[in-house]
């Protein structure tokens, strides 16, 4: 059974940064009778509190739980630190694996591969970027439900002459993708290349809306020009 909180001074060998408290915060707090560590669960505030736990956790744990000796305390806290490192390594590995899985799924999707084929087949894109055209990491989403789906992606592209970004919006119906918009934005140019029509179109304005450029009106019959 745990003893009451200690009132004796905290030994200098104990009052040090606690990696277990920092990495496992509230879990470490439950295991060390340091219930104040549960404040790490408070949104936003918890991001600051984990640093407080790292700095003050050893002293709190020493006072809140019975320990046979300083040596035992340090061994237990070292174990917490090792467990914390292992847990975070596993979390990072799972996050990387998940991220890579999503990236691989997008790159292997029909809508992505079709867009890459179109930009490589476009003469205007070849002239602007050079050939061959290589692609980078795609951003956005691809959602498929049975024969239907939709996709919004931005794909970095680069050739021997320049680089840019391929933007696409597509819908899937009856198992086939339709590129509603497929535009190539080349760095250093204000306009984009519409790969559906092969024409040059204005890039979106900073407000997020598209500005249409209308050709000047044809001169009227009999009108004088300067």
N, CA, C and O of each residue as an XYZ file, in Angstrom:
904
protein
N       0.853     -1.205      0.000
C       0.000      0.000      0.000
C       0.882      1.247      0.000
O       1.883      1.305      0.714
N       0.511      2.233     -0.796
C       1.329      3.436     -0.907
C       1.232      4.269      0.361
O       0.184      4.352      1.002
N       2.349      4.877      0.698
C       2.381      5.741      1.874
C       1.842      7.113      1.531
O       1.627      7.437      0.363
N       1.623      7.924      2.570
C       1.167      9.298      2.345
C       2.278     10.091      1.682
O       3.445      9.710      1.775
N       1.943     11.172      1.021
C       2.962     11.988      0.356
C       4.074     12.391      1.310
O       3.813     12.750      2.458
N       5.307     12.332      0.840
C       6.462     12.666      1.665
C       6.579     14.170      1.860
O       6.255     14.964      0.977
N       7.050     14.531      3.036
C       7.284     15.941      3.325
C       8.773     16.247      3.352
O       9.169     17.400      3.526
N       9.612     15.206      3.180
C      11.060     15.399      3.216
C      11.532     16.048      1.928
O      10.867     15.923      0.899
N      12.668     16.739      1.962
C      13.200     17.367      0.741
C      13.484     16.324     -0.331
O      13.799     15.175     -0.023
N      13.373     16.723     -1.565
C      13.639     15.826     -2.685
C      15.144     15.737     -2.888
O      15.800     16.767     -3.044
N      15.714     14.520     -2.891
C      17.160     14.387     -3.088
C      17.600     14.959     -4.442
O      16.856     14.856     -5.417
N      18.765     15.545     -4.517
C      19.248     16.097     -5.796
C      19.318     15.040     -6.898
O      19.113     15.361     -8.068
N      19.606     13.776     -6.540
C      19.693     12.712     -7.543
C      18.332     12.399     -8.167
O      18.247     11.785     -9.231
N      17.279     12.830     -7.487
C      15.922     12.554     -7.949
C      15.354     13.722     -8.752
O      14.666     13.519     -9.752
N      15.643     14.923     -8.316
C      15.038     16.122     -8.893
C      15.693     16.472    -10.227
O      16.453     17.435    -10.332
N      15.382     15.673    -11.233
C      15.929     15.868    -12.575
C      14.817     15.739    -13.611
O      13.688     15.362    -13.296
N      15.167     16.063    -14.853
C      14.198     15.944    -15.952
C      13.729     14.499    -16.050
O      14.533     13.570    -15.979
N      12.417     14.317    -16.214
C      11.827     12.983    -16.253
C      11.256     12.717    -17.642
O      10.201     13.242    -17.998
N      11.960     11.897    -18.424
C      11.529     11.592    -19.784
C      10.255     10.761    -19.809
O       9.435     10.911    -20.715
N      10.082      9.888    -18.829
C       8.849      9.108    -18.788
C       7.631      9.987    -18.600
O       6.604      9.774    -19.244
N       7.737     10.989    -17.709
C       6.629     11.916    -17.492
C       6.365     12.760    -18.729
O       5.214     13.044    -19.062
N       7.435     13.161    -19.410
C       7.291     13.985    -20.609
C       6.657     13.204    -21.753
O       5.770     13.721    -22.433
N       7.095     11.968    -21.977
C       6.646     11.193    -23.133
C       5.294     10.515    -22.908
O       4.505     10.391    -23.844
N       5.023     10.080    -21.692
C       3.791      9.339    -21.420
C       2.803     10.131    -20.576
O       1.686      9.670    -20.343
N       3.190     11.303    -20.119
C       2.382     12.264    -19.343
C       1.304     11.615    -18.467
O       1.625     11.087    -17.402
N       0.037     11.640    -18.887
C      -1.031     11.195    -17.982
C      -0.938      9.708    -17.650
O      -1.326      9.305    -16.554
N      -0.436      8.887    -18.567
C      -0.263      7.454    -18.276
C       0.791      7.284    -17.182
O       0.613      6.511    -16.240
N       1.877      8.015    -17.326
C       2.913      7.992    -16.290
C       2.342      8.490    -14.965
O       2.661      7.947    -13.907
N       1.502      9.519    -15.018
C       0.930     10.069    -13.801
C       0.110      9.049    -13.030
O       0.210      8.978    -11.805
N      -0.704      8.257    -13.728
C      -1.503      7.232    -13.061
C      -0.591      6.199    -12.403
O      -0.852      5.766    -11.281
N       0.470      5.804    -13.094
C       1.375      4.806    -12.551
C       2.224      5.298    -11.406
O       2.794      4.493    -10.669
N       2.323      6.611    -11.239
C       3.162      7.179    -10.189
C       2.368      7.991     -9.167
O       2.926      8.808     -8.435
N       1.056      7.752     -9.131
C       0.185      8.450     -8.174
C       0.279      9.967     -8.284
O       0.035     10.675     -7.306
N       0.624     10.464     -9.444
C       0.744     11.905     -9.655
C      -0.435     12.347    -10.514
O      -0.311     12.509    -11.728
N      -1.570     12.538     -9.867
C      -2.821     12.764    -10.594
C      -2.854     14.107    -11.304
O      -3.657     14.313    -12.215
N      -2.000     15.005    -10.898
C      -1.960     16.305    -11.567
C      -1.523     16.168    -13.024
O      -1.730     17.071    -13.834
N      -0.914     15.022    -13.343
C      -0.497     14.772    -14.720
C      -1.689     14.650    -15.661
O      -1.527     14.785    -16.874
N      -2.882     14.398    -15.128
C      -4.073     14.290    -15.965
C      -4.412     15.607    -16.665
O      -5.197     15.625    -17.614
N      -3.824     16.695    -16.199
C      -4.036     17.977    -16.881
C      -3.469     17.959    -18.303
O      -3.806     18.818    -19.118
N      -2.624     16.996    -18.593
C      -2.096     16.868    -19.952
C      -3.185     16.523    -20.952
O      -2.984     16.660    -22.158
N      -4.347     16.073    -20.462
C      -5.462     15.734    -21.344
C      -6.264     16.962    -21.753
O      -7.104     16.878    -22.649
N      -6.019     18.099    -21.112
C      -6.753     19.325    -21.445
C      -6.261     19.836    -22.805
O      -5.061     20.047    -22.978
N      -7.161     20.038    -23.767
C      -6.734     20.511    -25.094
C      -5.912     21.800    -25.004
O      -6.210     22.684    -24.201
N      -4.898     21.888    -25.823
C      -3.989     23.029    -25.942
C      -3.142     23.217    -24.673
O      -1.914     23.272    -24.752
N      -3.790     23.314    -23.517
C      -3.033     23.466    -22.286
C      -2.108     22.280    -22.062
O      -1.011     22.427    -21.523
N      -2.562     21.099    -22.483
C      -1.759     19.903    -22.295
C      -0.423     19.952    -23.016
O       0.536     19.319    -22.577
N      -0.343     20.702    -24.126
C       0.918     20.814    -24.853
C       1.986     21.512    -24.018
O       3.175     21.217    -24.140
N       1.553     22.429    -23.176
C       2.476     23.115    -22.274
C       2.738     22.258    -21.038
O       3.857     22.208    -20.526
N       1.704     21.597    -20.578
C       1.791     20.852    -19.327
C       2.774     19.683    -19.404
O       3.387     19.330    -18.396
N       2.935     19.081    -20.576
C       3.871     17.956    -20.671
C       5.310     18.411    -20.385
O       6.121     17.631    -19.887
N       5.620     19.663    -20.697
C       6.953     20.180    -20.367
C       7.077     20.426    -18.861
O       8.142     20.234    -18.275
N       5.978     20.850    -18.250
C       5.988     21.004    -16.792
C       6.188     19.647    -16.130
O       6.913     19.533    -15.142
N       5.544     18.620    -16.676
C       5.710     17.268    -16.136
C       7.150     16.794    -16.273
O       7.697     16.172    -15.363
N       7.758     17.092    -17.413
C       9.151     16.697    -17.586
C      10.059     17.342    -16.562
O      11.000     16.716    -16.075
N       9.778     18.603    -16.231
C      10.628     19.337    -15.293
C      10.319     19.018    -13.837
O      11.231     18.920    -13.016
N       9.038     18.854    -13.509
C       8.625     18.677    -12.104
C       8.205     17.258    -11.768
O       7.997     16.941    -10.597
N       8.077     16.399    -12.769
C       7.525     15.067    -12.540
C       8.289     14.229    -11.542
O       7.684     13.549    -10.714
N       9.604     14.264    -11.604
C      10.400     13.442    -10.682
C      10.143     13.826     -9.231
O       9.969     12.955     -8.379
N      10.118     15.112     -8.951
C       9.871     15.567     -7.583
C       8.477     15.185     -7.124
O       8.310     14.742     -5.987
N       7.478     15.342     -7.968
C       6.114     14.973     -7.594
C       5.986     13.480     -7.348
O       5.364     13.058     -6.373
N       6.580     12.669     -8.239
C       6.488     11.216     -8.078
C       7.181     10.763     -6.797
O       6.697      9.856     -6.120
N       8.306     11.381     -6.460
C       9.032     11.023     -5.232
C       8.177     11.289     -3.985
O       8.218     10.526     -3.020
N       7.413     12.369     -4.022
C       6.600     12.729     -2.863
C       5.276     11.966     -2.812
O       4.736     11.742     -1.728
N       4.749     11.566     -3.967
C       3.403     10.997     -4.015
C       3.361      9.482     -3.887
O       2.278      8.913     -3.748
N       4.502      8.816     -3.928
C       4.506      7.356     -3.884
C       5.642      6.867     -2.996
O       6.681      7.520     -2.890
N       5.444      5.730     -2.365
C       6.473      5.173     -1.477
C       7.581      4.526     -2.307
O       7.316      3.732     -3.210
N       8.805      4.875     -1.989
C       9.972      4.305     -2.664
C      10.941      3.784     -1.611
O      11.167      4.421     -0.582
N      11.508      2.618     -1.888
C      12.432      2.011     -0.936
C      13.745      2.767     -0.856
O      14.359      2.861      0.207
N      14.177      3.318     -2.016
C      15.451      4.023     -2.058
C      15.508      4.886     -3.301
O      14.688      4.766     -4.211
N      16.508      5.764     -3.310
C      16.737      6.580     -4.508
C      17.073      5.696     -5.695
O      16.638      5.965     -6.815
N      17.838      4.654     -5.462
C      18.201      3.735     -6.538
C      16.988      3.085     -7.162
O      16.905      2.982     -8.386
N      16.023      2.636     -6.331
C      14.812      2.035     -6.870
C      14.020      3.049     -7.689
O      13.515      2.728     -8.764
N      13.916      4.271     -7.176
C      13.184      5.320     -7.875
C      13.785      5.564     -9.266
O      13.062      5.653    -10.258
N      15.086      5.668     -9.320
C      15.738      5.962    -10.595
C      15.591      4.800    -11.573
O      15.444      5.021    -12.775
N      15.630      3.561    -11.069
C      15.445      2.404    -11.954
C      14.038      2.394    -12.536
O      13.852      2.141    -13.727
N      13.055      2.668    -11.697
C      11.674      2.668    -12.174
C      11.447      3.786    -13.193
O      10.813      3.569    -14.226
N      11.959      4.969    -12.904
C      11.781      6.089    -13.831
C      12.527      5.862    -15.142
O      12.081      6.306    -16.200
N      13.653      5.175    -15.071
C      14.380      4.832    -16.296
C      13.550      3.875    -17.152
O      13.541      3.973    -18.379
N      12.861      2.958    -16.495
C      11.990      2.035    -17.227
C      10.851      2.789    -17.906
O      10.519      2.513    -19.059
N      10.253      3.742    -17.192
C       9.207      4.567    -17.791
C       9.727      5.311    -19.019
O       9.032      5.415    -20.031
N      10.946      5.824    -18.924
C      11.527      6.557    -20.050
C      11.718      5.644    -21.251
O      11.423      6.035    -22.380
N      12.210      4.428    -21.016
C      12.420      3.476    -22.117
C      11.091      3.116    -22.765
O      10.976      3.079    -23.990
N      10.082      2.851    -21.928
C       8.761      2.537    -22.467
C       8.220      3.710    -23.279
O       7.627      3.509    -24.339
N       8.420      4.926    -22.792
C       7.954      6.098    -23.520
C       8.604      6.229    -24.881
O       7.931      6.541    -25.864
N       9.906      5.995    -24.950
C      10.608      6.066    -26.235
C      10.078      5.008    -27.190
O       9.840      5.293    -28.363
N       9.892      3.779    -26.694
C       9.396      2.691    -27.541
C       7.998      3.010    -28.062
O       7.705      2.799    -29.239
N       7.134      3.522    -27.178
C       5.770      3.849    -27.592
C       5.772      4.913    -28.682
O       5.054      4.793    -29.675
N       6.582      5.959    -28.496
C       6.606      7.026    -29.495
C       7.226      6.580    -30.811
O       6.812      7.038    -31.876
N       8.205      5.701    -30.752
C       8.767      5.155    -31.986
C       7.721      4.351    -32.746
O       7.643      4.418    -33.973
N       6.912      3.586    -32.003
C       5.845      2.821    -32.647
C       4.793      3.739    -33.254
O       4.305      3.490    -34.357
N       4.443      4.811    -32.525
C       3.456      5.765    -33.042
C       3.961      6.423    -34.328
O       3.220      6.555    -35.302
N       5.230      6.833    -34.316
C       5.809      7.467    -35.505
C       5.861      6.487    -36.665
O       5.566      6.848    -37.804
N       6.240      5.233    -36.372
C       6.306      4.220    -37.430
C       4.930      3.969    -38.040
O       4.800      3.830    -39.256
N       3.894      3.912    -37.185
C       2.536      3.706    -37.697
C       2.068      4.900    -38.521
O       1.402      4.729    -39.542
N       2.419      6.118    -38.076
C       2.025      7.312    -38.822
C       2.701      7.348    -40.196
O       2.072      7.673    -41.203
N       3.989      7.009    -40.218
C       4.712      6.988    -41.497
C       4.134      5.923    -42.423
O       3.959      6.153    -43.619
N       3.836      4.742    -41.846
C       3.279      3.659    -42.663
C       1.910      4.053    -43.225
O       1.601      3.772    -44.384
N       1.094      4.706    -42.392
C      -0.220      5.147    -42.847
C      -0.097      6.200    -43.938
O      -0.805      6.155    -44.944
N       0.819      7.157    -43.724
C       1.050      8.217    -44.702
C       1.525      7.630    -46.025
O       1.056      8.020    -47.094
N       2.457      6.692    -45.942
C       2.975      6.053    -47.154
C       1.894      5.239    -47.846
O       1.850      5.170    -49.074
N       1.014      4.618    -47.050
C      -0.069      3.838    -47.641
C      -1.027      4.708    -48.427
O      -1.451      4.341    -49.523
N      -1.376      5.884    -47.858
C      -2.269      6.803    -48.564
C      -1.609      7.316    -49.834
O      -2.242      7.395    -50.886
N      -0.317      7.667    -49.726
C       0.427      8.162    -50.883
C       0.485      7.113    -51.989
O       0.270      7.426    -53.160
N       0.775      5.870    -51.615
C       0.851      4.784    -52.600
C      -0.505      4.532    -53.241
O      -0.592      4.263    -54.439
N      -1.571      4.619    -52.435
C      -2.912      4.387    -52.969
C      -3.274      5.446    -54.005
O      -3.870      5.131    -55.035
N      -2.913      6.713    -53.732
C      -3.201      7.778    -54.695
C      -2.416      7.581    -55.973
O      -2.952      7.719    -57.072
N      -1.120      7.253    -55.821
C      -0.274      7.095    -57.006
C      -0.678      5.891    -57.855
O      -0.426      5.874    -59.059
N      -1.289      4.902    -57.252
C      -1.711      3.725    -58.009
C      -3.145      3.834    -58.530
O      -3.625      2.936    -59.222
N      -3.831      4.935    -58.198
C      -5.217      5.099    -58.636
C      -5.282      5.409    -60.127
O      -4.352      5.976    -60.701
N      -6.388      5.030    -60.735
C      -6.578      5.264    -62.169
C      -6.614      6.753    -62.500
O      -6.099      7.171    -63.537
N      -7.224      7.559    -61.617
C      -7.355      8.981    -61.910
C      -5.988      9.658    -61.888
O      -5.732     10.556    -62.690
N      -5.114      9.243    -60.987
C      -3.769      9.822    -60.931
C      -2.965      9.419    -62.159
O      -2.343     10.263    -62.803
N      -2.978      8.140    -62.481
C      -2.191      7.670    -63.623
C      -2.693      8.260    -64.936
O      -1.907      8.565    -65.833
N      -4.015      8.418    -65.036
C      -4.556      9.025    -66.249
C      -4.119     10.468    -66.404
O      -3.824     10.913    -67.513
N      -4.073     11.211    -65.293
C      -3.639     12.607    -65.345
C      -2.177     12.706    -65.738
O      -1.800     13.576    -66.523
N      -1.346     11.814    -65.193
C       0.082     11.814    -65.534
C       0.275     11.497    -67.013
O       1.120     12.104    -67.672
N      -0.493     10.562    -67.531
C      -0.396     10.230    -68.952
C      -0.784     11.426    -69.821
O      -0.169     11.677    -70.857
N      -1.794     12.149    -69.395
C      -2.240     13.302    -70.187
C      -1.210     14.424    -70.202
O      -0.975     15.032    -71.246
N      -0.597     14.703    -69.060
C       0.374     15.790    -69.044
C       1.610     15.410    -69.848
O       2.227     16.279    -70.465
N       1.985     14.138    -69.858
C       3.125     13.706    -70.660
C       2.807     13.706    -72.155
O       3.696     13.875    -72.989
N       1.538     13.517    -72.479
C       1.145     13.501    -73.893
C       0.875     14.886    -74.449
O       0.760     15.050    -75.664
N       0.772     15.889    -73.583
C       0.438     17.246    -74.020
C       1.666     17.931    -74.618
O       2.704     18.042    -73.966
N       1.538     18.383    -75.847
C       2.633     19.104    -76.500
C       2.921     20.420    -75.798
O       4.076     20.818    -75.654
N       1.852     21.098    -75.357
C       2.035     22.371    -74.657
C       2.772     22.169    -73.340
O       3.616     22.984    -72.968
N       2.457     21.081    -72.632
C       3.142     20.797    -71.374
C       4.600     20.446    -71.621
O       5.474     20.839    -70.848
N       4.865     19.719    -72.679
C       6.250     19.367    -73.017
C       7.069     20.605    -73.343
O       8.220     20.727    -72.924
N       6.476     21.508    -74.083
C       7.204     22.721    -74.453
C       7.469     23.596    -73.224
O       8.501     24.263    -73.148
N       6.549     23.592    -72.274
C       6.705     24.442    -71.097
C       7.659     23.841    -70.073
O       8.441     24.562    -69.453
N       7.598     22.521    -69.894
C       8.378     21.866    -68.845
C       9.593     21.116    -69.360
O      10.554     20.918    -68.617
N       9.571     20.697    -70.609
C      10.600     19.788    -71.100
C      10.141     18.355    -70.911
O       9.123     18.095    -70.270
N      10.902     17.428    -71.475
C      10.510     16.020    -71.422
C      11.733     15.162    -71.102
O      12.818     15.441    -71.610
N      11.589     14.130    -70.277
C      10.349     13.599    -69.706
C       9.868     14.431    -68.524
O      10.643     15.159    -67.903
N       8.584     14.313    -68.225
C       7.972     15.027    -67.111
C       7.840     14.073    -65.928
O       7.201     13.026    -66.027
N       8.449     14.447    -64.819
C       8.390     13.627    -63.614
C       7.429     14.249    -62.607
O       7.231     15.464    -62.585
N       6.840     13.400    -61.778
C       5.857     13.854    -60.795
C       6.392     13.696    -59.384
O       7.210     12.819    -59.103
N       5.911     14.567    -58.499
C       6.282     14.502    -57.091
C       5.144     13.967    -56.247
O       4.281     13.235    -56.732
N       5.154     14.343    -54.975
C       4.165     13.826    -54.033
C       2.814     14.495    -54.246
O       2.727     15.719    -54.156
N       1.747     13.727    -54.529
C       0.418     14.322    -54.742
C      -0.248     14.703    -53.432
O      -0.097     14.012    -52.424
N      -0.986     15.806    -53.452
C      -1.758     16.257    -52.303
C      -3.223     16.320    -52.702
O      -3.553     16.644    -53.843
N      -4.101     16.006    -51.749
C      -5.526     16.038    -52.034
C      -6.195     14.757    -51.595
O      -5.768     14.111    -50.638
N      -7.251     14.396    -52.307
C      -7.975     13.186    -51.918
C      -8.582     12.508    -53.128
O      -8.902     13.147    -54.130
N      -8.733     11.205    -53.011
C      -9.426     10.385    -53.993
C     -10.430      9.543    -53.224
O     -10.053      8.787    -52.329
N     -11.700      9.669    -53.565
C     -12.760      8.941    -52.883
C     -13.524      8.111    -53.900
O     -14.040      8.634    -54.887
N     -13.589      6.794    -53.644
C     -14.278      5.888    -54.559
C     -15.280      5.066    -53.767
O     -14.947      4.515    -52.717
N     -16.506      4.983    -54.268
C     -17.550      4.163    -53.675
C     -18.213      3.369    -54.781
O     -19.072      3.872    -55.505
N     -17.798      2.120    -54.899
C     -18.322      1.299    -55.978
C     -17.912      1.854    -57.331
O     -16.729      2.105    -57.560
N     -18.872      2.053    -58.238
C     -18.528      2.590    -59.560
C     -18.392      4.103    -59.593
O     -18.005      4.668    -60.616
N     -18.706      4.768    -58.479
C     -18.689      6.230    -58.448
C     -17.519      6.731    -57.607
O     -16.915      5.975    -56.846
N     -17.213      8.008    -57.756
C     -16.142      8.592    -56.955
C     -15.858     10.018    -57.376
O     -16.460     10.542    -58.313
N     -14.931     10.632    -56.666
C     -14.485     11.975    -56.993
C     -13.057     12.159    -56.523
O     -12.597     11.465    -55.615
N     -12.363     13.091    -57.141
C     -10.958     13.332    -56.808
C     -10.635     14.804    -56.985
O     -11.097     15.452    -57.924
N      -9.836     15.315    -56.065
C      -9.253     16.661    -56.160
C      -7.787     16.508    -55.767
O      -7.476     16.169    -54.625
N      -6.900     16.757    -56.709
C      -5.474     16.554    -56.468
C      -4.657     17.714    -57.011
O      -5.035     18.369    -57.982
N      -3.517     17.950    -56.351
C      -2.473     18.812    -56.910
C      -1.203     17.977    -56.947
O      -0.812     17.378    -55.945
N      -0.566     17.943    -58.105
C       0.574     17.056    -58.322
C       1.765     17.890    -58.792
O       1.698     18.485    -59.868
N       2.844     17.952    -58.025
C       4.047     18.649    -58.500
C       4.624     17.938    -59.722
O       4.709     16.710    -59.747
N       5.014     18.701    -60.723
C       5.604     18.133    -61.939
C       6.871     18.909    -62.287
O       7.003     20.091    -61.972
N       7.791     18.217    -62.939
C       9.054     18.851    -63.293
C       9.630     18.189    -64.529
O       9.600     16.967    -64.679
N      10.160     19.037    -65.418
C      10.841     18.555    -66.604
C      12.208     19.181    -66.720
O      12.696     19.790    -65.767
N      12.838     19.040    -67.876
C      14.194     19.561    -68.074
C      14.223     21.080    -68.181
O      15.282     21.682    -68.002
N      13.091     21.716    -68.466
C      13.054     23.167    -68.652
C      12.427     23.921    -67.484
O      12.731     25.096    -67.275
N      11.588     23.284    -66.749
C      10.910     23.982    -65.665
C      10.083     23.030    -64.828
O      10.111     21.813    -65.013
N       9.356     23.611    -63.916
C       8.499     22.811    -63.047
C       7.211     23.554    -62.780
O       7.094     24.747    -63.061
N       6.250     22.839    -62.237
C       4.951     23.443    -61.966
C       4.083     22.501    -61.172
O       4.575     21.601    -60.491
N       2.766     22.718    -61.268
C       1.811     21.917    -60.522
C       0.638     21.559    -61.424
O       0.086     22.410    -62.120
N       0.276     20.301    -61.398
C      -0.874     19.825    -62.161
C      -2.073     19.743    -61.206
O      -2.024     19.044    -60.193
N      -3.134     20.456    -61.538
C      -4.345     20.461    -60.726
C      -5.446     19.693    -61.450
O      -5.621     19.831    -62.661
N      -6.179     18.891    -60.701
C      -7.264     18.156    -61.336
C      -8.469     18.057    -60.416
O      -8.343     17.946    -59.196
N      -9.623     18.098    -61.029
C     -10.892     17.773    -60.396
C     -11.571     16.772    -61.306
O     -11.757     17.024    -62.497
N     -11.938     15.634    -60.739
C     -12.496     14.569    -61.564
C     -13.633     13.875    -60.835
O     -13.677     13.841    -59.605
N     -14.554     13.321    -61.617
C     -15.662     12.540    -61.070
C     -15.683     11.183    -61.770
O     -15.317     11.052    -62.938
N     -16.121     10.196    -61.022
C     -16.173      8.822    -61.539
C     -17.630      8.375    -61.594
O     -18.360      8.464    -60.607
N     -18.032      7.902    -62.746
C     -19.401      7.438    -62.935
C     -19.370      6.155    -63.758
O     -18.738      6.096    -64.813
N     -20.052      5.143    -63.270
C     -20.119      3.842    -63.949
C     -18.721      3.287    -64.224
O     -18.471      2.664    -65.257
N     -17.820      3.530    -63.274
C     -16.492      2.946    -63.363
C     -15.501      3.701    -64.215
O     -14.378      3.233    -64.399
N     -15.878      4.867    -64.748
C     -14.974      5.621    -65.611
C     -14.785      7.026    -65.060
O     -15.732      7.661    -64.596
N     -13.530      7.505    -65.121
C     -13.196      8.841    -64.625
C     -13.386      9.875    -65.716
O     -13.020      9.661    -66.872
N     -13.968     11.007    -65.325
C     -14.126     12.159    -66.204
C     -13.387     13.334    -65.577
O     -13.691     13.735    -64.454
N     -12.405     13.891    -66.310
C     -11.639     15.025    -65.795
C     -12.418     16.303    -66.061
O     -12.430     16.830    -67.173
N     -13.066     16.782    -65.012
C     -13.842     18.021    -65.150
C     -12.921     19.218    -65.346
O     -13.222     20.123    -66.125
N     -11.807     19.217    -64.639
C     -10.784     20.245    -64.812
C      -9.420     19.583    -64.701
O      -9.181     18.773    -63.806
N      -8.541     19.929    -65.606
C      -7.174     19.403    -65.604
C      -6.274     20.514    -66.133
O      -6.182     20.740    -67.339
N      -5.609     21.207    -65.200
C      -4.849     22.402    -65.555
C      -3.419     22.305    -65.049
O      -3.160     21.822    -63.947
N      -2.502     22.774    -65.875
C      -1.083     22.791    -65.530
C      -0.647     24.227    -65.283
O      -0.766     25.088    -66.155
N      -0.140     24.468    -64.079
C       0.396     25.780    -63.729
C       1.914     25.696    -63.737
O       2.503     24.930    -62.974
N       2.547     26.483    -64.598
C       4.000     26.474    -64.745
C       4.585     27.634    -63.950
O       4.092     28.759    -64.033
N       5.630     27.363    -63.182
C       6.260     28.416    -62.389
C       6.766     29.537    -63.290
O       7.384     29.290    -64.325
N       6.492     30.769    -62.878
C       6.929     31.922    -63.649
C       5.919     32.396    -64.680
O       6.161     33.384    -65.373
N       4.784     31.701    -64.791
C       3.758     32.101    -65.744
C       2.469     32.423    -64.997
O       2.118     31.758    -64.022
N       1.770     33.452    -65.468
C       0.529     33.854    -64.823
C      -0.640     32.970    -65.231
O      -1.592     32.815    -64.466
N      -0.583     32.393    -66.414
C      -1.700     31.603    -66.920
C      -1.411     30.108    -66.782
O      -0.271     29.686    -66.586
N      -2.468     29.339    -66.889
C      -2.363     27.884    -66.850
C      -2.683     27.280    -68.212
O      -3.305     27.907    -69.069
N      -2.234     26.034    -68.377
C      -2.545     25.286    -69.597
C      -3.687     24.327    -69.277
O      -3.563     23.458    -68.414
N      -4.801     24.501    -69.987
C      -5.944     23.604    -69.822
C      -5.678     22.356    -70.667
O      -5.723     22.413    -71.896
N      -5.404     21.238    -70.007
C      -5.055     20.024    -70.739
C      -6.265     19.354    -71.373
O      -6.113     18.472    -72.218
N      -7.463     19.763    -70.974
C      -8.651     19.215    -71.631
C      -8.855     19.816    -73.015
O      -9.280     19.136    -73.949
N      -8.539     21.113    -73.129
C      -8.758     21.795    -74.410
C      -7.460     22.174    -75.107
O      -7.459     22.436    -76.310
N      -6.345     22.209    -74.362
C      -5.080     22.637    -74.937
C      -4.914     24.137    -74.960
O      -3.903     24.632    -75.457
N      -5.884     24.883    -74.432
C      -5.809     26.336    -74.441
C      -5.186     26.865    -73.157
O      -5.097     26.159    -72.152
N      -4.757     28.120    -73.210
C      -4.215     28.801    -72.042
C      -5.357     29.499    -71.316
O      -6.156     30.203    -71.934
N      -5.431     29.302    -70.000
C      -6.496     29.905    -69.203
C      -5.863     30.692    -68.070
O      -4.759     30.359    -67.640
N      -6.532     31.733    -67.572
C      -5.970     32.511    -66.459
C      -5.934     31.686    -65.185
O      -6.806     30.851    -64.944
N      -4.911     31.931    -64.371
C      -4.815     31.273    -63.069
C      -5.821     31.902    -62.118
O      -6.235     33.042    -62.329
N      -6.228     31.175    -61.062
C      -7.169     31.747    -60.089
C      -6.583     32.985    -59.434
O      -5.371     33.075    -59.235
N      -7.442     33.938    -59.099
C      -6.996     35.120    -58.379
C      -6.736     34.774    -56.932
O      -7.077     33.677    -56.490
N      -6.132     35.697    -56.173
C      -5.813     35.454    -54.774
C      -7.044     35.244    -53.921
O      -6.942     34.667    -52.839
N      -8.199     35.691    -54.368
C      -9.433     35.519    -53.600
C     -10.031     34.141    -53.771
O     -11.019     33.799    -53.122
N      -9.420     33.331    -54.665
C      -9.909     31.980    -54.858
C     -10.905     31.860    -55.991
O     -11.338     30.752    -56.308
N     -11.291     32.991    -56.626
C     -12.217     32.955    -57.738
C     -11.455     33.038    -59.045
O     -10.323     33.518    -59.086
N     -12.073     32.574    -60.095
C     -11.434     32.589    -61.408
C     -11.847     33.841    -62.168
O     -13.009     34.246    -62.145
N     -10.902     34.429    -62.822
C     -11.158     35.621    -63.637
C     -11.125     35.210    -65.096
O     -10.142     34.630    -65.555
N     -12.158     35.494    -65.805
C     -12.227     35.128    -67.215
C     -11.694     36.291    -68.059
O     -12.044     37.451    -67.843
N     -10.856     35.949    -69.006
C     -10.320     36.954    -69.927
C     -11.117     36.888    -71.221
O     -11.088     35.886    -71.934
N     -11.814     37.951    -71.507
C     -12.607     37.996    -72.727
C     -11.806     38.673    -73.832
O     -11.112     39.656    -73.573
N     -11.888     38.164    -75.057
C     -11.168     38.816    -76.162
C     -11.766     40.180    -76.439
O     -12.954     40.393    -76.199
N     -10.964     41.107    -76.940
C     -11.498     42.442    -77.242
C     -12.563     42.359    -78.319
O     -12.470     41.504    -79.200
N     -13.561     43.209    -78.279
C     -14.631     43.153    -79.287
C     -14.074     43.477    -80.667
O     -13.172     44.299    -80.825
N     -14.637     42.808    -81.648
C     -14.203     43.058    -83.026
C     -14.665     44.448    -83.453
O     -15.762     44.871    -83.091
N     -13.837     45.162    -84.220
C     -14.246     46.516    -84.662
C     -15.497     46.459    -85.517
O     -15.672     45.543    -86.321
N     -16.356     47.430    -85.341
C     -17.568     47.484    -86.132
C     -17.275     47.894    -87.579
O     -16.308     48.592    -87.884
N     -18.133     47.438    -88.412
C     -17.965     47.771    -89.838
C     -18.000     49.280    -90.006
O     -18.899     49.947    -89.494
N     -17.022     49.815    -90.723
C     -16.984     51.243    -90.998
C     -16.322     52.047    -89.919
O     -16.126     53.252    -90.074
N     -15.964     51.392    -88.799
C     -15.323     52.162    -87.711
C     -13.878     52.465    -88.081
O     -13.210     51.641    -88.706
N     -13.399     53.636    -87.701
C     -12.026     54.035    -87.984
C     -11.125     53.597    -86.852
O     -11.514     53.674    -85.687
N      -9.950     53.148    -87.168
C      -8.948     52.742    -86.167
C      -7.800     53.705    -86.227
O      -7.493     54.281    -87.271
N      -7.152     53.873    -85.052
C      -6.021     54.810    -84.994
C      -4.844     54.252    -85.733
O      -3.795     54.893    -85.798
